[in-house]
Amino acid sequence: MLEDALHVPVMLQEVLDFLRLAPGQIIVDATLGTGGHSVEILKRITPKGRLIGIDRDENSLAICRQRLSQFKDSTEFVHANFVDLDQVLANLGIEKIDGIVFDLGISSYQLQDAQRGFSFQEEGPLDMRLDKSSYISAYDLVNNLNENEISAMLWNFGGERWHNRIAHLLVQERRNEPIATTKQLANLVMRAIPHRYRRSYYRIHPATRTFQAVRIAVNRELEILESAIRKAVDILRKQARICVISFHSLEDRAIKHTFRALKADGLIDIITAKPLTPDPSEIEVNPSSRSSKFRVAERI
Ligand SMILES: C[S@@+](CC[C@H](N)C(=O)[O-])C[C@H]1O[C@@H](n2cnc3c(N)ncnc32)[C@H](O)[C@@H]1O
């Protein structure tokens, strides 16, 4: 059962190679997920190495405590937002690290759990919180933001072309009853898009961009990226590396700009002038890796 829930790690070999792992190192996995990157990192840094695994999602941490139990003397699992990285490491008494990986977004483990509300293909409550202790859910945003705010959210975080139409229909519909489930939202998006575009414009499901936008807004995913990357670079030992895997252009752009600014400040060298993408062979085995982009920088 545990095996079925596991997320297939994306660009794993690239992460392992670019981190230049060696026994005894201290490595941070800022987005532990179900531990796909971490398990392979641990094999290369133990004995004596230490892995700090951070996730906002308690369920993912619970899976990793079980899955990585053979490394329990070499791991620290921390329930936190990676934007608080400095605090997390200070609490552990760690001043410098030998590498860090961010694998952004959500895992297939979270996507497949209908009760989390991330998937438009499964009926579930409109939740989408990575951290279930956080206050605002997708339900709150979708049912309380005004039409302009919803429209802006869909455009800014999803690049959704029909943002105005979707926002308009949504506000009309919720007068009758709240938009409470994933299917309700997905069906509404479908109806808001002009008939002739429902198939041709979207190679992906028409609700994909809306769901991405709402998830990013609920978890404030873009706002924290720059700050988290700056904190990570601050704590890297000289010549240690930061690896970031992102899944959509908004994230990749934020990473690119942050790396450029840090380079201009003389803090890093950029190792990947252009983002790396997965090999066709990886995409064939794991189609959800297809939109990933991988950037690496080195502390100087
Ligand atoms: C794509 S998955 C990582 C998968 C992992 N590399 C693996 O191979 O199993 C992203 C994970 O990061 C977590 N996450 C997303 N944003 C976060 C944040 N700001 N702070 C901490 N964890 C976060 C999610 O809960 C999710 O478990």
The ligand as a MOL file (V3000), in Angstrom:
LIG
                    3D

  0  0  0     0  0            999 V3000
M  V30 BEGIN CTAB
M  V30 COUNTS 27 29 0 0 0
M  V30 BEGIN ATOM
M  V30 1 C 6.8680 17.5850 -5.7880 0
M  V30 2 S 6.7090 17.1460 -4.1220 0 CHG=1
M  V30 3 C 8.3010 16.5550 -3.6690 0
M  V30 4 C 8.5140 15.1330 -4.0130 0
M  V30 5 C 9.8090 14.5610 -3.4970 0
M  V30 6 N 10.9740 15.1940 -4.0690 0
M  V30 7 C 9.8510 13.0760 -3.7660 0
M  V30 8 O 10.5960 12.6440 -4.6380 0
M  V30 9 O 9.0940 12.3500 -3.1210 0 CHG=-1
M  V30 10 C 6.6530 18.6790 -3.2950 0
M  V30 11 C 6.5080 18.5780 -1.7810 0
M  V30 12 O 6.8510 19.8370 -1.2340 0
M  V30 13 C 5.9420 20.2000 -0.2370 0
M  V30 14 N 5.9400 21.6560 -0.2100 0
M  V30 15 C 5.4580 22.5090 -1.1370 0
M  V30 16 N 5.6650 23.7770 -0.7660 0
M  V30 17 C 6.3180 23.7320 0.4220 0
M  V30 18 C 6.8300 24.7180 1.3140 0
M  V30 19 N 6.6820 26.0300 1.0570 0
M  V30 20 N 7.4640 24.3100 2.4240 0
M  V30 21 C 7.6250 22.9930 2.7000 0
M  V30 22 N 7.1450 22.0010 1.8930 0
M  V30 23 C 6.5050 22.3720 0.7740 0
M  V30 24 C 4.6340 19.5630 -0.6430 0
M  V30 25 O 3.8180 19.3450 0.4890 0
M  V30 26 C 5.1080 18.2690 -1.3120 0
M  V30 27 O 5.1360 17.2050 -0.3940 0
M  V30 END ATOM
M  V30 BEGIN BOND
M  V30 1 1 1 2
M  V30 2 1 2 3
M  V30 3 1 2 10
M  V30 4 1 3 4
M  V30 5 1 4 5
M  V30 6 1 5 6
M  V30 7 1 5 7
M  V30 8 2 7 8
M  V30 9 1 7 9
M  V30 10 1 10 11
M  V30 11 1 11 12
M  V30 12 1 11 26
M  V30 13 1 12 13
M  V30 14 1 13 14
M  V30 15 1 13 24
M  V30 16 1 14 15
M  V30 17 1 14 23
M  V30 18 2 15 16
M  V30 19 1 16 17
M  V30 20 1 17 18
M  V30 21 2 17 23
M  V30 22 1 18 19
M  V30 23 2 18 20
M  V30 24 1 20 21
M  V30 25 2 21 22
M  V30 26 1 22 23
M  V30 27 1 24 25
M  V30 28 1 24 26
M  V30 29 1 26 27
M  V30 END BOND
M  V30 END CTAB
M  END
